[in-house]
């Protein structure tokens, strides 16, 4: 069942919060690239953990349909030339736009919460993150997409588990911050 209460208009402070998290994505991507430029696999893993953590946190904070897609879209535009996950330019924007749409579909359809843990955000993050390498393969080479190798499947599984890790870390941070004065003021004013 689609959660109708998630369809609300973005406030200025919602977009500002997403922009701050995107700026944090850019900053952490720059640091990751500069420190780990010698190892693209570790750069991919750390960058994806950062991206999923910040995206999940944006969804927890804003609580509106479209917040993940907006985060991914703005973030991919801001980090257009940063080669943190293996693609740059318009390809990066397209991949993250579709990953955001996949997240939104899962987030809106599966409204599941178990003992204060929002499973819909964790599942949406994990599945949309798993689609990032699939979309990268499709965009970079259609013939490669038809002959997905074992390494591509391993990358998909790795991305899926990174999505779970990033969203759980985000949930733990959110759980500890959600009753702070700053967050309550953000949500209710």
N, C-alpha and C positions, 0 to 999 in steps of 0.2 A: 504494500500500500504506500502510495506516495505521500510524503509528509508535507501537507499544504502549508503548515506553519513556518516552514523553512523559506517560503517565497515572500521575502520582505525587501523593501527598498534599502539600498546601501546608504548609510549616513556618511558624512564627510569623515568622521573619525574612524569609521570602518575602513575606508579606503586609505586613510593615513596610516592606520595600524598595519595594513597589508603592505604599504609602501615601506614602512620601517623594517618589516620582516624581509622584504625583497632586498633592501639595502644591506641587511645583515647577511643574506644569501650571497650578494655580490662580494662583500668584504671577506667572508669566510672562504669563498671560492678563490679569491685572489691569494689569500694566505695559503690555502691548500695547494694551489698550483705552484706557488713560489717555493714551498717547502718540499713538496713531493713530486716535482717535475720529472724526476728520474724514474718513477714507477707509475705507469698509467693505470694499472689495475687497482692499486691502493688509492690513487687519486679518484678513480671512478667510485669506489666503495665509500670513501669518506665524503665525497661530494654528494652522493645519493643519500647518505644518511643525513647530511645537513639539510638537503632540499626537502626530504620527506618529514623530517622533524619540524622544520619551519612551516611547511604547508599544513601539517596536522595541527600545529599550534594556531595557525591563522584560522582554521576551521573551528577549533574549540573557542577561540576568542570572538570571532565575528558571528558564528552560528547562523549563517544565511546561505541559501543555495547560490552557487556561483562563486563563493569565496575561494575555493581551491582553483577553479579555472582562472579566476582573476589573478590569483597569486602566481600561478604557473605562467600565464600570458605575460604579465608585467615583468616577472623575473626572467623569463627567457628573452624578452626584448632588452632588458638592462644588461644581461650577461651574454648578449649576442656573440661577442667575440671571445668569450672565455671558453676555452676548450677543457671544461672540467669533466664532462661525461662522454666525450668522444665526438661530438658534433657541434657545429657552430652555424651561425647565419640563420637564414630563413628555415632551414631544416630543423633547427633547434626549436624555433617558435612553433612549427607545425607539430612536432613530436610532443611538446609540453601542452599545447592546446588540446590535442586529442587525449592525452593522459588526464588532463583536468576534466574533460567531458566524461571520460570513463569513471573517474572518481565521483563526479556529481550524480551519475546514474545510479551507482551503487549506494551512495549516501542517501539519495532521495527514496529509493525503493526499499532498502533494507534498514528500517529504523529499529535496530536491536540494541538493547542496553541490558547488561547483566551486572548487578550489584555495583552500579555507578560507573561501569566501564562501557564506553560506547564502542561496541563491536562494529557498528557500521563505519565508523571512521577508520578503525584498524583494518577492516577488510577492504574498504575502498582505497586506502593508501597502499596496501600490499598489492592489490590487483592492478591498480593504475601504475604503480612502480614496475610491476612485472611487464606491463605493456610497453614501457619505455624502450627496452632493447628490441622488442618486436617491431615497434614503429620505426626505430632507427634502421633496422635491417630492411624493412619495406621501402623506406624513403631512399636509403643509400643504394639499394640494388634489388630490383624486383626478382631477378633470377636467383639471387642468394636467398630471398625470402621463400622461394619455392623449394629450395634444397637446404632447409635449415640443418645445420650441422649440430653435433653434440655440444660443441663449445657455445653455440647460440642458445641451446636449451639450458645449459649450465648457467649462462649469463641471465637468462629469464628467471630461473630458480633463485639465483643469488639476489637478483633485484627484488623478487617477491619477499624473500626473508629480510632484506634490507628495509623494505617498506614496513614490515611488521616491527622490526627493531626501532626504526625512526618514529613510528606512530606510538609505540609503547613508551619510549623515552619522552615523547611529547606529552602523552597522557600523564605520566608521572610528574612532569614539570607543571602541567596545567592543574592537576589535582592539588598540588601544593600552593599554587598561586591563585586559584579561583576564588578564594575567600579573602584575598588581600584587599585593602582599601582602594588601591589603584584599579584593579580589575573590576571590582563592584561599581566604582564610579564610572568606569568605561561602559559597562553594560547597562546601567540604569539611568544615565543622564543623557 
